[in-house]
């Protein structure tokens, strides 16, 4: 890992399992005015900066799911760091990713780094 690389940088391009604990259409557990427009969960057996598993948003699924295996297409830094996961081989522009995760990231100052 390079000097300017975060630990999450190493996840880019890897296939990962995601446990979905906030499926598409569900209410945020702490903010019931937020409805999850995408499937949201975590990467099991990992630890993020907040000492919880690394969070992950799953793109391109039109139905709620309980789990997903996909490719990490982006990581973004906020207080804990998160991953964005999609079907393997699919690429997104930064604008597409920002639009998909805006529902939550509007509350954080985050930086997005995507696969090229």
C-alpha positions in Angstrom: 0.0 0.0 0.0 1.4 3.4 -1.0 1.9 6.3 1.5 -1.2 8.2 0.3 -3.4 5.0 0.0 -6.0 4.3 2.7 -6.5 0.7 3.9 -9.8 0.7 2.0 -8.0 1.3 -1.3 -6.9 -2.3 -1.3 -10.6 -3.4 -1.7 -11.0 -1.8 -5.1 -11.7 -4.5 -7.8 -12.2 -7.4 -5.3 -15.2 -9.6 -5.1 -16.8 -9.4 -1.7 -19.8 -10.8 0.1 -22.2 -8.2 1.5 -24.7 -8.9 4.3 -27.7 -6.6 3.7 -29.1 -5.3 7.0 -30.9 -2.3 5.4 -32.6 -3.6 2.3 -33.9 -1.3 -0.5 -37.1 0.4 0.7 -36.4 0.0 4.5 -36.3 2.8 7.0 -33.0 3.9 8.5 -32.8 2.6 12.1 -31.9 6.0 13.6 -33.5 8.3 11.1 -37.0 7.0 10.1 -37.4 9.9 7.6 -34.7 8.2 5.5 -35.8 5.4 3.2 -33.0 3.3 1.8 -33.1 3.7 -2.1 -30.5 1.0 -2.4 -29.5 -2.2 -0.6 -27.1 -1.3 2.3 -25.1 -3.6 4.6 -21.7 -4.6 5.6 -18.7 -6.8 4.8 -18.6 -9.6 7.4 -15.5 -10.3 9.4 -14.1 -6.8 8.7 -13.5 -3.8 11.0 -13.8 -0.2 10.0 -12.7 3.0 11.8 -15.8 3.0 14.0 -14.9 -0.6 15.1 -18.0 -2.0 13.3 -17.8 -4.0 10.1 -17.1 -2.0 6.9 -20.3 -0.6 5.5 -21.2 -1.3 1.8 -23.8 0.1 -0.6 -24.9 -2.2 -3.4 -25.7 -0.7 -6.7 -27.9 -1.9 -9.6 -30.3 -4.1 -7.7 -34.0 -3.3 -8.2 -35.3 -5.5 -5.4 -34.5 -5.9 -1.7 -32.0 -8.7 -0.9 -30.5 -10.2 2.2 -27.0 -10.8 0.7 -25.0 -10.1 -2.4 -21.6 -11.0 -3.8 -20.1 -8.3 -6.1 -17.1 -6.2 -7.0 -15.9 -3.2 -5.0 -16.1 -0.4 -7.5 -15.4 2.5 -5.2 -14.5 3.4 -1.7 -15.2 6.6 0.0 -14.0 8.1 3.2 -16.0 9.7 5.9 -15.8 9.0 9.6 -15.5 5.2 9.1 -15.0 4.5 5.4 -17.5 2.7 3.2 -17.4 0.5 0.0 -19.7 0.6 -3.0 -20.3 -2.8 -4.5 -21.8 -3.7 -7.9 -22.2 -6.7 -10.2 -18.7 -7.7 -11.4 -17.4 -5.8 -14.4 -19.9 -2.9 -14.2 -18.3 0.6 -14.0 -19.9 3.8 -13.0 -19.0 7.5 -13.3 -18.3 9.4 -10.1 -21.6 11.3 -10.8 -23.6 8.1 -11.0 -22.0 6.9 -7.7 -22.6 10.2 -6.0 -26.3 10.2 -7.0 -26.8 6.6 -5.8 -25.3 7.2 -2.3 -26.4 10.8 -1.8 -29.3 9.7 0.4 -26.7 9.0 3.2 -23.5 10.8 2.2 -25.2 14.2 2.1 -24.6 14.2 5.9 -20.9 13.6 5.6 -17.8 15.2 4.1 -16.6 12.3 2.0 -14.1 11.5 -0.8 -14.9 9.0 -3.6 -12.2 7.0 -5.3 -13.5 4.7 -8.1 -12.0 1.9 -10.3 -10.9 3.3 -13.6 
